[in-house]
Structure formats: C-alpha cells, structure tokens
Amino acid sequence: MAESGTPDRVAVTGMSVTSAFGRGTEPLLAAALRGKPAFGPAGRFSVERRRAKAAAELPGRPVLADELAAVIDGACDMAGLRHAARGSATLLLALHTDAAAARQAGAASVAGNTAAAVAARSGLPEPPRVYATACVAASTAIADAAAMIASGRASQVVVAAGYLVDEDSFALFDGGRVLARDGQVRPFSSGRQGLLLGDGVAAVVLEPATAARLRNAPPLAWLAGWGRAGDAYHVCQPSPDGSGLGRAIGAALRRAALDPAGIGYVNANGSGTGYADASEAAALYRALGAYAGEVPVSSTKSVHGHALEASALLEFVLTVLVVQAGWLPVNAGFLAPDEECRLNLVLGSAHEARCRYALSLNAAFGGASTALVVAAA
C-alpha cells in the first residue's frame, strides 16, 4: 500500500512480446500502425479439408515453453529484475493447453507441468494459479495481479501468456464456421466473415509505484483501472445489448476515477464475427454514451489474429505501445460501414493522437468480459 493508506498505483515496468511478425515489440507495433496483417496459408498442419485456410504464424516450429521463457526474461530484464532477483516475484500464467498432450495426460497435468518448467527456467516461483480457459484468461490474470498489488499482497507480479496456432483449435473454430474464409479479419465492417487465429506470446511486469521508484525502474505506463463482468447469455454468443462488456467497462472507468470522455483510444476486442462486433459496439454505447461514436476505435486482431488465451495480453502490450507512441493503429480489412457498428474507426492509415488514457477490451465464450484502462506514464 502507498504511505497515504490509499492503494498504490500499478506500474507497468517491463514487457516483451512475440507474434507472427517476429520477436519484440517493434515489428508488432509497426505492423499495427501500417494496418499490415500477418495472415497467410496455415503451415503447421494440413488445412486441405478445412473451410478456412489462413492463420498468422511465426515461421518454423516454435515451442511454447521456450517462447514463454524468452518473453518472461525479456520483460523482467526490461524491468531490472535480473534472474537472481526474481525469487520474490509472483508469476501468473495464462496458457493454452496442447490438446493432443492433454488427451494423453489430462489438461490440468499438462498446464501444471508447463507452468512449473517455465517458472524454473525463468527464476520465478511456481505460479499459484494457471489461467487455462477462455479468451479473457490473460486479462483476468492482469486484473488479479493489479488487485494483488493494490491491496499490498504482492510486490512484483509477472503476467505471461502464450498460444501458438494448433490444429485442434483451428479445426474447432473452422467447424463452428467462425473462421474467415476470405483470409482477412474485418472488425466492425460489413462483409466481415469471422476471426483468424494467430500466434501470441507475451509477458509484462506489474508492480506498485512506490516499489518501482525505490528500484529506479521507470514506469512504461500505468494500469489505472480494470473491470470484469459476465452476462451468461449464451454458451458462445455475447448478449446482443452488450450488457456484460458494458458493465466491465463501467467498472474499469470507476476504478480509474475517469469519465468516458477521458478515454482517447479503444483497442477493441473486435474479433470480426457478426454477432460479437455488434454486441461490442452496443457495449461501448452503453458504457460511454454518445461519446462511443467519437472515441477512436480499432481492433488489432485485424493484423495479428486471435491468440485465444494469450490474446488479451498481446493487445494490452500493444495498447501500452500505442499510448507511448502517440499513434493509433489501423482497423485493417475494412470494406464498408455496418449500421450495427456505428463507431469512429481508425481507417486507412495510423492516426496521430496523444491520448492520456486508452481502453483494452476482451470477451470470451460464456459471456465473460474484461476492460483494462492504460494510462500514459
């Protein structure tokens, strides 16, 4: 806790990311600002019998545990937490479990073994929990980390998440007819056909402002607010009125003590599916009022794809980068307006805009929703 007795501010002091664009934050941000997608023919398995053919993949045969260890090292090094000094930090890990391995050993066993191995390689204690389901796994971990820090229960928390495009998930989403057959993700656009999967591995270091100051660790940004909600409307589809995500946004704004007009950019969940995008637009109007039609919005899934359990952390890192850079990423793949998605989309090229606060939104099956408020340092 801060000396005043009020909850300490939550600082982001380190981050690292790997995506289909390569390792490091620079190629990811550059592609998002150009609106240049990474989608191409899926190459790790045969898609001959699939409706959709495309994904956003790293070249070669990356190993998830190796990639996770690398981004954790990168984020910790940026934060000034060398290997020998990480023993008191807490690791929260959002992990996509390999379906083939899970069928043999059980999902819980595979996730636990992977988490233990990654922690040992990174010099961190074994994580007290592993977030292994749903597309808000990583953002839920971020919110839990922030709550731990704000309540004084943790000094440093490393949040890491990883997903590499796999055959089982591809088949599942393709069978559900939610993958885009035209090979592009077109959030909030008429003519959108669905989502596409993409590789994503990321890590961030969160810590109290006072601890960061004592360590001379400059904050990259602040996590000013966070909110979570569920609408329990349908096993797959969100409520059309956006009530669940709207409540999450409202909770995040209240925690940040921020009026809707204070938000300068929204990195939307924007999966590119018809029902989800319309529901998200409704949620923004529910939470932000008329300002929802003015605030700049884009979905970076339109360039890096959907990284399932890791997607929220990938997008959180990008939101921090956007606030730092002062340029807003393109909502790629746009064809024409959709009356159900009346938003101020960032189209054509990146927009220069120095925003003090930005929202990062995510949603998952079962109606789970999260909202994170990023503040400029």
QUIUR-V274482 format. One record per pair of residues at least 4 apart in sequence whose ideal C-beta (glycine too) atoms are under 8 Angstrom apart, sorted by the first residue. I is the first residue (numbers start at 0). J is the second residue. D is the distance in Angstrom with one decimal. If there is no record, write none. Layout:
i: <I I>
j: <J J>
d: <D D>
//
This chain:
i: <0 0 0 0 0 0 1 1 1 1 1 1 1 2 6 6 7 7 7 7 7 7 7 8 8 8 8 9 9 9 9 9 9 9 9 9 9 9 10 10 10 10 10 10 10 10 10 10 10 10 11 11 11 11 11 11 11 11 11 11 12 12 12 12 12 12 12 12 12 12 12 13 13 13 13 13 13 13 13 13 13 13 13 13 14 14 14 14 14 14 14 14 14 14 15 15 15 15 15 15 15 15 15 15 15 16 16 16 16 16 16 16 16 16 16 16 17 17 17 17 17 17 17 17 17 17 17 17 18 18 18 18 18 18 18 18 18 18 18 18 19 19 19 19 19 19 19 19 20 20 20 20 20 20 21 21 21 22 22 23 24 24 24 25 26 27 27 27 27 27 27 28 28 28 28 28 28 29 30 30 30 30 30 31 31 31 31 31 31 31 32 32 32 32 32 33 33 33 34 34 34 34 34 34 34 34 34 35 35 36 36 36 36 36 36 36 36 36 37 37 37 37 37 37 38 38 38 38 38 38 38 38 38 39 39 39 39 40 40 40 41 41 41 41 41 41 41 42 43 43 43 43 43 44 44 44 46 46 46 49 49 49 49 50 50 50 50 51 51 51 51 51 51 51 51 52 52 53 53 53 53 54 54 54 54 54 54 55 55 55 55 55 55 55 55 56 56 56 56 57 57 57 61 61 61 61 62 63 63 63 63 63 63 63 63 63 64 64 64 64 64 65 66 66 66 66 67 67 67 67 67 67 67 67 67 68 68 68 68 69 69 70 70 70 70 70 70 71 71 71 71 71 71 71 71 72 72 72 73 73 74 74 74 74 74 74 75 75 75 75 75 75 75 75 75 76 76 77 78 78 78 78 79 79 79 80 80 80 80 80 81 82 82 83 85 85 85 85 86 86 86 87 87 88 88 88 88 88 88 88 89 89 89 89 89 89 89 89 89 89 90 90 90 90 90 90 90 90 90 90 91 91 91 91 91 91 91 91 91 91 91 92 92 92 92 92 92 92 92 92 92 93 93 93 93 93 93 93 93 93 93 93 93 93 93 93 94 94 94 94 94 94 94 94 94 94 95 95 95 95 95 95 95 95 95 96 96 96 96 96 96 96 97 97 97 98 98 98 98 99 99 100 100 101 101 101 104 104 104 105 106 106 107 107 108 109 110 110 110 111 111 112 113 114 114 114 114 115 115 116 117 117 118 118 118 118 119 121 123 128 130 130 130 130 130 130 131 131 132 132 133 133 133 133 133 134 134 134 134 134 134 134 134 134 135 135 135 135 135 135 135 135 135 136 136 136 136 136 136 137 137 137 137 137 137 137 137 137 137 137 137 138 138 138 138 138 138 138 138 139 139 139 139 139 140 140 140 140 141 141 141 141 141 141 141 141 141 141 142 142 142 142 142 142 143 144 144 144 144 144 145 145 145 145 146 146 147 147 147 148 148 148 148 148 148 148 151 154 154 154 155 155 155 155 156 156 156 157 157 157 157 158 158 158 158 159 159 159 159 159 160 160 160 160 160 160 160 160 160 160 161 161 161 161 161 162 162 162 162 162 162 162 162 163 163 164 164 164 164 164 164 165 166 167 168 168 168 169 169 169 170 171 172 172 172 172 173 173 175 176 177 177 177 178 178 178 178 179 179 179 179 179 179 179 179 179 180 180 181 182 183 183 183 183 183 184 184 184 184 184 184 184 184 184 184 184 184 184 185 185 185 185 185 185 185 185 185 186 186 186 186 186 186 186 186 186 186 186 186 186 187 187 187 187 187 187 187 187 187 187 187 187 187 188 188 188 188 188 188 188 189 189 189 189 190 190 191 191 191 191 191 191 191 192 193 193 193 194 194 194 194 194 194 195 195 195 196 196 196 196 197 197 197 197 197 198 198 199 199 199 199 199 199 199 200 201 201 201 201 201 202 203 203 203 203 205 206 206 206 207 208 208 208 209 210 211 211 211 212 217 218 219 219 219 220 220 220 220 220 220 220 221 221 221 221 222 222 222 222 223 223 223 223 223 223 223 224 224 224 224 224 224 224 224 224 224 224 225 225 225 225 225 225 225 226 226 226 226 226 226 226 226 226 226 226 227 227 227 227 227 227 228 228 228 228 228 228 228 228 229 229 229 229 229 230 230 230 230 230 230 230 231 231 232 232 232 232 232 233 233 233 234 234 235 236 236 236 237 237 237 237 237 237 237 237 237 237 238 238 238 238 239 239 239 239 240 240 240 240 241 241 241 241 241 241 241 241 241 242 242 242 243 243 243 243 243 243 244 244 244 244 244 244 244 244 244 244 245 245 245 245 245 245 246 246 246 247 247 247 247 247 248 248 248 248 248 248 248 248 249 249 250 250 251 251 251 251 251 252 252 252 252 252 252 252 254 255 255 255 257 257 257 257 259 259 259 259 259 259 260 261 261 262 262 262 262 262 262 262 262 263 263 263 263 263 263 263 263 264 264 264 264 264 264 264 264 264 264 264 265 265 265 265 265 265 265 265 266 266 266 266 266 266 266 266 266 266 266 266 267 267 267 267 267 267 267 268 268 268 268 268 268 268 269 269 269 269 269 269 269 269 270 270 270 270 270 270 271 271 271 271 271 272 273 274 275 275 276 276 276 276 277 277 277 277 278 278 279 279 279 280 280 280 280 280 280 281 282 282 283 283 283 283 283 284 284 284 284 286 287 287 289 290 291 292 292 292 293 294 295 295 295 295 295 295 296 296 296 296 296 297 297 297 297 297 297 297 298 299 299 299 299 299 300 300 300 300 301 301 301 301 302 302 302 303 305 306 306 309 310 310 311 311 311 311 311 312 313 314 314 314 315 315 315 315 316 317 317 318 318 318 318 318 318 319 319 320 321 321 321 321 321 322 322 322 322 322 322 322 323 323 325 325 325 325 326 326 326 326 327 327 327 327 327 327 328 328 329 329 329 329 329 330 330 330 333 333 336 336 345 345 354 355 355 356 356 356 356 357 357 358 358 358 358 359 359 359 360 360 360 360 361 361 362 362 362 362 363 363>
j: <4 5 6 7 150 151 5 6 7 8 207 208 209 209 149 150 148 149 151 207 208 209 210 207 208 221 223 144 145 148 149 205 206 207 208 221 222 223 205 206 207 208 211 216 218 219 220 221 222 376 203 204 205 218 219 220 221 222 319 373 77 78 79 204 205 206 211 216 217 218 219 73 74 75 76 77 78 79 80 202 203 204 216 219 24 74 77 201 202 203 204 219 316 319 23 24 69 70 71 72 73 74 77 201 202 22 23 24 27 70 199 200 201 202 313 316 21 22 23 57 61 66 69 70 198 199 200 201 26 27 37 55 57 197 198 199 200 303 306 313 37 55 56 57 197 198 303 304 26 27 29 30 37 303 26 27 57 26 69 27 28 316 320 29 30 31 303 313 316 317 320 32 317 320 321 324 328 33 35 36 37 302 303 299 302 303 317 321 328 329 324 326 328 329 349 329 348 349 301 302 328 329 330 331 347 348 349 302 331 55 183 184 301 302 303 304 331 332 55 56 197 302 303 304 53 54 55 182 183 184 195 197 304 53 54 55 56 46 52 53 46 52 53 54 56 164 169 56 56 60 164 165 166 165 166 169 51 52 169 169 170 173 178 173 176 178 180 169 173 178 179 180 182 193 195 180 182 179 182 183 195 164 169 195 196 197 304 164 195 196 197 198 302 303 304 163 164 197 198 61 163 198 65 66 163 198 66 67 94 95 97 113 161 162 163 200 68 113 116 117 120 69 70 161 163 200 71 92 94 113 117 159 161 200 202 72 117 120 121 73 200 74 159 161 200 201 202 75 90 117 121 123 157 159 202 76 82 121 77 202 78 157 159 202 203 204 80 81 82 85 88 121 157 202 204 80 81 204 155 204 206 216 214 215 216 84 85 88 155 204 85 121 122 122 121 122 123 157 122 123 124 154 155 123 124 154 155 156 157 204 123 124 126 127 144 147 153 155 156 157 114 118 121 123 124 125 126 156 157 159 126 127 128 130 140 143 144 156 157 158 159 114 117 118 126 129 130 140 158 159 160 129 130 131 136 137 139 140 158 159 160 161 308 309 311 312 110 113 114 129 130 131 136 160 161 308 131 161 162 163 165 168 307 308 309 100 101 106 109 110 113 131 101 109 165 102 165 167 168 103 167 104 109 105 106 109 108 109 112 109 110 131 111 131 112 113 114 129 131 115 129 116 117 118 125 126 129 119 125 120 121 159 123 124 125 126 125 157 157 143 136 137 139 140 160 308 136 308 136 308 308 363 364 365 367 305 307 308 310 311 361 362 363 364 139 227 311 361 362 363 367 368 369 140 160 308 309 311 363 141 158 160 201 308 309 310 311 312 313 315 361 142 311 312 315 359 361 369 371 143 227 311 367 369 144 158 160 312 145 158 203 205 222 225 311 312 315 371 146 225 226 227 369 371 147 148 153 156 158 205 149 205 222 225 150 225 152 153 156 152 153 154 156 205 206 207 207 206 207 210 204 205 206 210 204 205 206 202 203 204 205 202 203 205 312 200 201 202 203 312 199 200 201 202 306 308 309 311 312 313 199 200 201 308 309 198 199 200 306 307 308 309 310 198 200 168 169 196 197 198 304 169 170 171 172 196 307 173 178 196 174 175 177 178 194 196 177 178 235 193 193 194 272 193 194 195 196 183 184 185 191 192 193 194 195 271 192 193 192 195 192 195 301 331 332 191 193 194 195 270 271 298 300 301 304 305 331 332 190 191 192 271 301 331 332 333 334 191 267 269 270 271 276 297 298 300 301 330 332 333 191 267 269 276 280 296 298 330 333 337 340 342 344 332 333 334 335 336 337 340 334 335 336 337 334 335 271 272 273 276 332 334 337 271 270 271 272 270 271 272 300 304 305 271 304 305 304 305 306 307 300 303 304 305 306 304 306 303 304 306 309 310 312 313 309 309 312 313 315 316 312 312 315 316 319 222 210 211 216 211 212 218 221 213 214 216 217 218 216 376 376 319 323 376 319 322 323 373 374 375 376 373 374 375 376 371 372 373 374 254 255 257 356 372 373 374 250 251 252 253 254 255 256 257 370 371 372 250 251 254 369 370 371 372 246 247 248 249 250 251 252 253 254 369 370 247 250 367 368 369 370 243 244 245 246 247 250 367 368 243 365 366 367 368 237 238 242 243 244 366 368 365 366 236 237 238 243 366 237 238 366 364 365 364 274 275 278 241 243 244 274 275 278 279 362 366 368 242 243 278 366 274 277 278 281 245 278 281 285 245 278 279 280 281 282 283 284 285 246 282 285 247 282 362 366 367 368 248 268 278 279 282 286 360 362 368 370 249 281 282 283 285 286 250 286 368 251 360 368 369 370 252 282 283 286 287 358 360 370 253 286 254 370 255 358 370 371 372 257 258 259 262 286 370 372 372 356 372 374 261 262 356 372 286 287 288 290 291 294 290 355 356 287 290 294 354 356 357 358 372 294 295 352 353 354 355 356 357 294 295 296 318 321 322 327 352 354 357 358 283 294 295 296 297 357 358 360 297 298 299 314 317 318 321 328 357 358 359 360 279 283 296 297 298 342 360 275 279 298 300 360 361 362 276 279 296 297 298 300 301 330 275 276 298 300 305 362 276 298 300 301 332 276 277 278 279 362 280 337 339 340 281 337 339 340 282 362 283 360 362 284 291 339 340 341 342 285 286 368 287 291 294 296 342 288 289 291 292 291 291 294 293 294 342 341 342 343 343 343 327 343 344 345 350 352 330 342 343 344 345 301 327 328 329 330 344 345 330 303 313 314 317 328 304 305 310 314 329 330 331 332 328 329 331 313 310 310 313 313 314 361 315 359 361 369 371 316 317 318 359 361 319 359 371 373 320 321 328 322 357 358 359 371 373 323 373 324 326 327 328 354 357 354 355 356 357 373 374 375 375 376 351 352 353 354 349 350 351 352 345 349 350 351 352 354 345 349 345 346 347 348 349 344 345 346 344 346 340 341 349 350 375 374 375 372 373 374 375 372 373 370 371 372 373 370 371 373 368 369 370 371 368 369 366 367 368 369 367 368>
d: <6.5 7.5 6.5 5.9 7.6 4.4 5.5 6.8 4.3 7.6 7.5 7.4 6.0 7.3 3.9 7.1 6.8 6.5 7.5 3.9 5.5 5.6 8.0 7.1 4.0 5.7 7.8 7.9 4.8 5.1 6.3 5.6 7.6 7.0 7.5 6.4 4.2 7.8 6.9 5.7 7.0 5.1 4.5 7.7 3.9 7.9 7.9 6.1 7.8 7.7 5.8 7.2 6.1 6.2 4.8 4.8 7.0 6.3 5.9 8.0 7.3 4.0 7.5 5.0 7.5 5.8 5.3 4.5 7.3 5.9 6.5 7.8 4.1 6.0 7.2 3.7 3.0 7.7 7.1 7.8 6.7 3.7 7.9 7.5 7.0 5.2 6.6 7.2 6.8 4.5 7.2 6.6 5.1 6.5 7.5 7.3 7.6 4.2 7.5 7.6 3.0 4.3 6.8 6.9 5.3 8.0 7.1 5.5 5.8 6.4 7.7 7.1 4.3 7.8 6.3 4.9 7.4 4.7 7.7 7.0 7.9 5.4 7.1 5.9 7.2 7.5 4.4 7.3 7.5 4.9 7.2 7.5 7.7 7.0 6.1 5.7 7.8 5.0 7.9 6.5 3.8 3.8 5.5 5.7 5.4 5.0 6.3 6.8 4.0 5.2 7.7 4.9 5.6 7.1 4.5 7.9 7.4 8.0 7.3 7.5 5.8 6.7 5.8 6.1 6.2 6.4 6.7 7.9 7.7 6.5 7.7 6.2 6.8 4.7 7.7 6.6 7.8 6.3 4.8 7.7 6.7 5.3 7.3 5.1 5.3 7.4 6.0 7.8 3.7 7.1 7.6 5.5 5.4 6.9 4.0 7.0 7.8 7.2 7.4 6.5 7.2 3.0 7.6 4.1 7.8 7.2 7.6 6.4 7.4 7.1 6.6 7.1 6.5 4.7 7.9 8.0 5.6 7.0 3.9 7.9 6.6 6.4 6.1 6.8 4.6 6.8 5.2 5.6 6.5 7.5 5.6 7.7 6.7 6.3 7.6 7.5 7.4 7.4 5.7 6.3 4.9 6.3 6.4 4.2 6.8 6.7 6.6 6.1 6.6 7.3 6.4 7.5 7.1 7.9 4.0 7.2 7.3 4.9 7.1 7.0 7.1 4.7 7.8 5.5 7.0 6.8 5.6 8.0 5.3 3.5 6.2 5.2 7.6 7.7 7.2 7.9 6.7 7.4 4.0 8.0 5.6 4.7 6.9 6.0 4.9 6.4 6.6 7.5 6.6 7.2 3.3 6.4 8.0 5.8 3.8 7.9 5.3 7.4 5.5 5.1 7.5 5.0 7.0 5.4 5.9 7.3 6.8 6.1 7.9 7.7 7.5 7.2 5.1 7.8 5.4 7.2 6.4 5.7 5.7 5.6 7.7 6.4 6.5 6.0 7.3 4.3 6.2 7.6 8.0 8.0 4.8 5.7 4.8 6.0 7.5 6.4 5.5 4.5 5.6 6.4 7.9 6.2 6.4 7.8 5.3 5.8 4.2 6.1 7.7 7.0 4.4 7.2 6.1 5.2 4.6 6.0 7.8 6.3 6.5 7.0 6.4 6.7 7.7 4.0 5.8 5.2 4.1 7.5 7.8 6.1 7.8 7.2 6.5 7.7 6.1 7.4 7.2 7.4 7.6 3.9 7.5 5.7 6.0 7.6 5.0 5.4 5.3 6.5 6.6 6.5 7.5 7.7 4.3 7.0 6.9 4.3 5.1 7.7 6.9 7.6 6.8 6.2 7.1 5.8 7.5 7.3 4.1 6.7 5.5 7.8 8.0 7.0 7.6 6.9 7.5 6.9 5.0 7.1 4.7 7.1 7.8 5.5 7.4 4.4 6.6 7.5 4.3 7.7 5.0 6.9 5.9 7.7 6.6 7.1 4.2 6.3 5.6 6.2 7.3 5.0 7.6 5.0 6.9 7.9 4.8 5.2 7.0 7.4 7.9 5.3 7.0 7.7 4.1 7.5 3.9 4.0 7.6 5.1 7.5 7.3 3.7 7.7 4.8 6.2 7.7 6.6 5.4 6.2 6.6 5.6 7.1 5.4 7.7 7.1 6.3 6.3 7.5 6.8 4.1 7.7 7.5 7.5 5.3 4.6 6.8 7.3 5.0 4.8 5.2 5.0 7.9 5.5 6.3 6.4 6.6 6.5 6.7 3.7 7.3 7.3 6.9 6.0 4.8 6.4 4.1 5.1 4.6 5.4 7.9 6.9 6.1 6.7 6.0 8.0 6.1 6.3 6.2 4.9 4.7 6.3 6.6 6.3 6.2 6.2 6.7 5.1 4.8 6.3 5.1 6.5 6.1 7.4 4.7 6.4 4.8 6.1 7.7 7.8 6.2 7.9 3.8 6.9 5.9 5.0 7.8 6.7 6.8 6.9 6.4 7.3 7.1 3.8 6.0 6.7 5.7 7.2 5.7 6.8 5.7 7.0 6.3 6.9 4.0 7.2 5.3 7.7 6.0 4.9 6.8 4.3 4.9 6.8 4.7 6.6 6.8 3.9 7.7 7.2 7.9 6.5 7.0 3.9 7.7 6.3 5.7 7.0 4.0 3.7 7.9 7.4 8.0 6.5 3.5 7.3 6.9 7.4 4.8 3.9 6.1 6.3 6.7 8.0 7.8 6.3 6.3 5.0 7.1 7.7 6.4 5.4 7.5 7.4 7.0 6.8 7.3 7.0 6.3 6.2 6.4 4.2 7.8 5.8 6.5 7.3 6.4 6.4 7.2 3.9 5.2 5.0 6.0 6.5 5.3 5.4 6.1 7.8 4.5 4.0 6.1 7.6 5.4 8.0 6.3 6.0 6.5 5.4 7.9 6.4 7.0 5.4 6.2 7.3 4.5 6.9 7.5 4.9 7.1 6.2 7.4 5.5 7.9 6.8 5.3 6.5 6.5 7.9 7.0 4.0 7.9 7.5 7.5 7.2 5.8 7.7 7.9 6.1 3.8 7.4 4.1 7.6 7.2 4.1 7.7 7.8 5.2 7.0 5.5 7.4 4.5 4.6 5.6 4.2 7.4 5.2 7.5 7.3 6.6 4.8 6.8 5.8 8.0 6.8 6.1 6.3 6.3 6.3 6.6 5.9 7.5 6.1 5.9 6.5 5.2 5.1 7.1 6.9 8.0 4.9 7.7 7.4 4.6 6.0 5.6 5.3 6.4 6.1 7.6 6.0 6.0 7.4 7.5 4.0 4.3 6.6 5.5 6.3 5.7 7.8 5.5 7.4 7.9 7.7 7.9 7.7 4.4 7.7 7.7 6.0 5.3 7.6 4.1 7.7 5.7 4.7 6.9 7.9 7.4 5.5 6.5 4.0 7.2 5.5 7.0 7.9 3.7 6.2 6.1 6.9 6.7 3.3 7.1 5.1 5.9 7.6 3.8 6.6 5.4 5.8 7.2 7.9 7.5 7.6 6.2 5.1 6.8 7.5 7.2 6.7 7.5 6.3 3.9 5.8 5.9 6.5 4.6 4.8 6.5 7.7 6.2 7.7 6.1 4.6 6.5 4.4 4.5 6.6 4.9 7.2 6.5 6.8 7.7 7.8 7.7 7.3 7.7 5.7 5.2 4.5 5.0 6.1 6.9 7.5 4.8 7.6 4.9 6.7 5.5 5.6 7.5 7.2 7.6 5.0 2.1 6.1 5.5 7.6 6.6 6.6 7.7 2.8 4.3 6.0 7.5 4.1 6.3 6.4 4.4 5.1 7.8 5.2 7.7 6.9 6.9 6.6 8.0 6.4 4.9 5.3 7.4 6.9 6.2 7.1 7.8 6.4 6.4 4.4 7.6 5.9 7.8 7.3 4.4 5.9 6.8 6.1 4.5 5.7 6.9 5.4 6.3 6.2 5.2 7.3 4.1 7.7 6.3 6.6 7.3 6.6 7.7 7.6 4.0 7.0 6.7 4.4 7.0 4.0 7.8 4.1 6.3 7.4 3.9 3.0 8.0 6.7 7.8 7.3 3.6 7.7 5.4 6.3 7.3 7.0 5.3 7.1 7.2 4.2 6.4 6.7 2.9 3.6 7.6 7.7 6.6 7.0 4.6 5.6 7.1 7.5 7.0 5.2 7.9 4.8 7.0 7.9 3.8 4.2 6.9 7.9 5.2 5.7 6.9 4.9 5.1 6.9 6.4 4.3 5.4 3.1 8.0 3.9 7.5 7.1 5.1 6.8 6.3 3.9 7.2 5.1 7.5 7.7 7.0 6.5 6.3 5.4 5.2 7.4 7.7 7.2 6.2 6.8 7.3 6.1 4.3 7.7 5.8 5.8 7.4 5.1 5.9 6.5 6.7 7.2 6.8 5.6 6.7 8.0 7.5 5.5 7.1 4.9 5.0 6.5 7.3 3.4 3.0 7.3 7.4 5.2 6.5 7.5 6.8 6.8 7.5 7.7 5.0 7.7 4.7 6.4 7.6 7.2 6.2 3.7 7.8 6.6 5.8 4.0 7.2 6.4 7.6 4.2 7.8 3.5 4.5 6.3 7.9 7.6 6.5 7.7 4.4 5.6 4.3 6.4 6.6 7.3 3.7 7.3 6.8 7.1 4.4 6.3 5.1 6.3 7.1 6.3 7.2 4.0 6.5 5.0 5.0 7.4 6.6 7.8 7.2 8.0 6.9 7.5 7.1 4.4 7.3 4.4 7.1 6.1 6.5 7.0 4.0 6.1 4.8 7.8 7.9 5.4 6.9 5.2 7.2 7.8 5.5 7.7 5.3 6.7 5.4 7.7 7.2 7.3 6.2 7.7 2.4 6.1 6.0 6.1 7.0 5.2 7.6 7.8 6.3 7.7 5.4 6.7 4.9 4.3 7.4 7.0 5.8 7.2 4.5 7.8 7.0 4.6 6.6 6.8 7.1 5.9 5.4 6.4 4.7 7.1 7.7 6.6 6.9 4.7 6.9 5.9 7.9 5.4 6.8 4.5 8.0 5.4 7.1 5.6 6.8 7.6 4.8 5.2 4.7 6.2 6.8 8.0 7.4 2.3 5.7 6.9 7.3 5.0 6.9 7.5 6.1 6.2 7.8 6.8 7.5 6.8 7.1 7.5 6.4 6.5 6.2 6.3 6.6 6.5 7.6 7.7 5.6 6.6 7.6 4.0 6.1 6.4 7.9 6.6 7.0 6.9 6.8 7.6 6.3 4.4 6.7 5.7 6.2 6.2 7.7 5.4 4.0 7.9 7.4 6.9 6.9 7.9 4.4 7.6 7.5 4.1 6.6 7.4 5.8 6.9 5.9 6.8 6.2 5.7 6.3 5.3 5.6 7.8 5.3 6.3 6.4 7.0 4.6 6.0 5.6 6.9 7.3 6.6 5.3 6.2 3.7 6.3 4.2 6.0 6.0 7.9 5.8 5.2 5.5 6.2 5.5 7.1 7.6 7.6 5.9 3.9 5.1 7.5 7.7 5.3 6.4 5.4 4.1 5.3 5.9 6.2 6.8 6.2 7.3 4.3 6.7 8.0 6.5 6.6 6.3 5.4 7.0 6.7 5.1 6.0 7.3 6.5 6.3 7.1 6.6 5.2 7.9 4.3 7.6 4.9 6.4 5.7 5.9 6.9 6.2 6.2 7.9 6.3 6.3 8.0 8.0 5.3 5.5 7.5 4.8 7.4 7.9 6.2 6.6 4.5 7.7 4.6 6.9 5.6 7.2 4.9 6.0 4.5 7.8 5.3 7.8 6.6 6.2 5.6 6.8 7.0 6.5 5.9 4.5 5.3 6.0 6.5 5.4 7.5 7.7 7.2 5.4 7.4 6.5 5.3 5.9 7.0 5.3 7.5 7.5 4.8 6.0 7.1 6.1 7.7 7.4 4.5 6.3 7.5 7.3 5.4 7.9 7.1 5.0 8.0 7.0 4.8 7.8 4.3 7.5>
//
